[in-house]
């Protein structure tokens, strides 16, 4: 589990909001995706249900990683929480649009915009 901590940077904000920065530039490897998924699942299981995922360092993202996001979103919503995404680079955003996942995920340009959306 220590290894997965190097994959994520976690910052707890006010109102129980957690900002999670995905640290790898490429999220393509199945083991890496599994470790990230488990860390995020553990966060939700321990009561963190308002999560902002910051993609600012991510250049490449696999379809398996998209699947992990869908499962995470369902888990968080099952706990009456909310998942927001931000700082998604244009080439990754294109994949969200092509797959219409931009219609089911709340996507923001910046962390402050995503934070503000929790109070709307």
Secondary structure, DSSP 8 states (H G I E B T S, - for coil): -HHHHTTEEEEE-GGGEEEEEE--SEE--HHHHHHHHHHHHHHHHTT--EEEEE-TT--EE-HHHHHHHHHHHHHHHHTT-EEEEE---HHHHHHHHHTTGGGTSEEESSHHHHHHHTT-
